[in-house]
Amino acid sequence: QVQLVESGGDLVQPGGSLRLTCAASGSWFYAYSMGWYRQAPGLQRELVASVTDNGLTNYADSVKGRFTISRDNAKNTLYLQMENLKPEDTALYYCHRPAGHYRGPGTQVTVSS
């Protein structure tokens, strides 16, 4: 069974940082590409970053240079380090396994002064 649980979202001031964590169930994690999406009210879902099973990463232009996706296969955990946060980064962030379209419930990130 595939379960994904995100944590780390918070209210942060512009320019601040957060690290999101996605805990994945089971021993399948190492073999799959993973990604972080975000959904803001009234806007389309956006793929923020992705990482392949062998560590190749890709980022949306809106977050390049500010966000870093990483994974720890020994801990079955996906991370998203977010720096220099902006109000437009406010959204529900959730991790996603493309194979099988699995996603977690999400964690809320709010960037506001």
C-alpha positions in Angstrom: 0.0 0.0 0.0 1.3 3.4 -1.0 0.9 6.2 1.6 2.5 9.6 1.5 2.4 12.0 4.5 3.7 15.6 4.2 4.8 17.8 7.1 6.7 21.0 7.6 4.3 23.6 6.3 3.9 26.8 8.3 3.3 30.5 8.2 6.5 32.3 7.3 7.5 35.8 6.4 8.7 36.8 2.9 12.3 35.9 2.6 12.1 33.1 5.0 12.8 29.4 4.7 11.0 26.1 5.2 11.8 22.4 4.7 8.9 20.2 3.7 9.1 16.4 4.4 7.2 13.6 2.8 7.3 10.3 4.5 6.6 7.4 2.2 5.3 4.0 3.3 7.0 0.8 2.2 10.2 -0.2 0.6 9.2 0.8 -2.9 10.4 4.4 -2.5 13.9 4.0 -3.9 12.6 2.7 -7.2 10.3 5.6 -8.2 10.5 9.1 -9.4 8.8 11.5 -7.0 7.6 15.1 -7.1 6.3 18.1 -5.2 3.2 19.8 -6.4 1.4 22.9 -5.1 -2.1 24.1 -5.4 -3.2 27.6 -4.6 -6.8 28.7 -4.5 -8.1 29.6 -7.9 -4.9 28.5 -9.7 -4.0 25.4 -11.5 -1.9 22.8 -9.8 1.8 23.3 -10.5 4.6 20.8 -10.5 7.2 22.5 -8.4 10.1 20.0 -8.5 10.7 16.4 -9.3 13.5 13.9 -8.7 14.1 10.6 -10.5 14.9 7.3 -8.8 18.6 8.0 -9.6 18.6 11.6 -8.4 18.1 13.7 -11.5 16.1 16.8 -10.6 13.9 19.3 -12.4 12.3 22.5 -11.2 9.6 24.9 -12.3 11.0 28.2 -13.5 9.2 30.0 -10.7 11.3 28.2 -8.0 14.6 27.6 -9.7 17.5 28.8 -7.5 15.3 29.0 -4.4 13.9 25.4 -3.9 15.9 22.2 -3.7 14.3 18.7 -3.9 16.1 15.8 -2.4 15.5 12.3 -1.3 16.8 9.9 1.4 16.1 6.4 0.1 17.3 4.8 3.4 14.6 6.7 5.2 11.9 6.5 2.5 11.7 10.3 2.7 11.4 13.1 0.2 12.3 16.7 1.0 11.7 20.2 -0.4 14.0 22.9 0.9 12.5 26.3 0.2 14.5 29.5 0.5 13.7 33.1 -0.1 10.0 32.4 0.1 7.6 34.8 -1.6 3.9 35.5 -1.0 3.2 33.8 -4.4 4.6 30.6 -3.0 1.6 30.3 -0.7 -0.2 27.1 -1.5 -1.0 23.6 -0.4 2.1 21.5 -1.1 1.9 17.8 -1.6 4.2 15.0 -2.7 3.3 12.8 -5.6 4.4 9.5 -7.1 3.6 9.7 -10.8 3.4 6.0 -11.2 0.0 5.2 -10.0 -0.9 8.9 -9.3 -0.4 8.7 -5.6 -0.4 11.8 -3.5 -0.5 12.8 0.1 -3.0 15.1 1.8 -0.6 18.0 1.7 0.9 20.6 4.0 0.0 24.3 3.9 2.6 26.9 3.3 1.7 30.5 3.8 4.1 33.3 3.1 2.9 36.6 4.6 4.1 39.5 6.7 
